[in-house]
Amino acid sequence: MLILIWFIVCILFAFVHYFLGTSGHALELFALLSAISLFLLNKFANKVNKKK
């Protein structure tokens, strides 16, 4: 699970860096996208665990 989180964060960082570069809003967008993706990953993981 930790490796999956690491991959998601790295992909998001590459995506934000490619489109915004060194813009002042790049860090804010990265933080927002990271929070949303980790929230969704947590919801998905909890849904899978409840089915077992």
C-alpha contacts under 8 A as a table, 3 or more apart, distances in Angstrom:
res1	aa1	res2	aa2	distance
1	M	4	L	5.12
1	M	5	I	6.40
2	L	5	I	5.08
2	L	6	W	6.17
3	I	6	W	4.95
3	I	7	F	6.20
4	L	7	F	5.14
4	L	8	I	6.24
5	I	8	I	5.12
5	I	9	V	6.22
5	I	38	L	7.35
6	W	9	V	5.24
6	W	10	C	6.18
7	F	10	C	5.11
7	F	11	I	6.08
8	I	11	I	5.21
8	I	12	L	6.11
8	I	34	S	7.98
8	I	37	S	7.70
9	V	12	L	5.11
9	V	13	F	6.07
9	V	34	S	6.38
10	C	13	F	5.06
10	C	14	A	6.20
11	I	14	A	5.15
11	I	15	F	6.11
12	L	15	F	5.02
12	L	16	V	6.11
12	L	30	F	6.75
12	L	33	L	7.18
12	L	34	S	7.03
13	F	16	V	5.27
13	F	17	H	5.92
13	F	30	F	6.39
14	A	17	H	5.11
14	A	18	Y	5.95
15	F	18	Y	5.25
15	F	19	F	6.39
16	V	19	F	5.35
16	V	20	L	5.75
16	V	21	G	7.09
16	V	26	A	6.25
16	V	29	L	7.21
16	V	30	F	6.26
17	H	20	L	5.40
17	H	21	G	4.47
17	H	22	T	7.25
17	H	26	A	6.95
18	Y	21	G	5.72
20	L	23	S	5.55
20	L	25	H	7.68
20	L	26	A	5.72
21	G	26	A	6.88
22	T	26	A	6.69
23	S	26	A	5.41
24	G	27	L	6.90
24	G	28	E	7.91
25	H	28	E	5.18
25	H	29	L	6.15
26	A	29	L	5.20
26	A	30	F	6.04
27	L	30	F	5.00
27	L	31	A	6.10
28	E	31	A	5.17
28	E	32	L	6.18
29	L	32	L	5.07
29	L	33	L	6.04
30	F	33	L	5.25
30	F	34	S	5.94
31	A	34	S	5.13
31	A	35	A	6.13
32	L	35	A	5.23
32	L	36	I	6.25
33	L	36	I	5.14
33	L	37	S	6.03
34	S	37	S	5.20
34	S	38	L	6.03
35	A	38	L	5.27
35	A	39	F	6.06
36	I	39	F	5.11
36	I	40	L	6.21
37	S	40	L	5.12
37	S	41	L	6.04
38	L	41	L	4.96
38	L	42	N	6.06
39	F	42	N	5.12
39	F	43	K	6.28
40	L	43	K	5.04
40	L	44	F	6.13
41	L	44	F	5.07
41	L	45	A	6.05
42	N	45	A	5.08
42	N	46	N	6.10
43	K	46	N	5.21
43	K	47	K	6.16
44	F	47	K	5.10
44	F	48	V	6.27
45	A	48	V	5.19
45	A	49	N	6.18
46	N	49	N	5.08
46	N	50	K	6.15
47	K	50	K	5.30
47	K	51	K	6.66
48	V	51	K	5.46
48	V	52	K	7.07
49	N	52	K	5.52
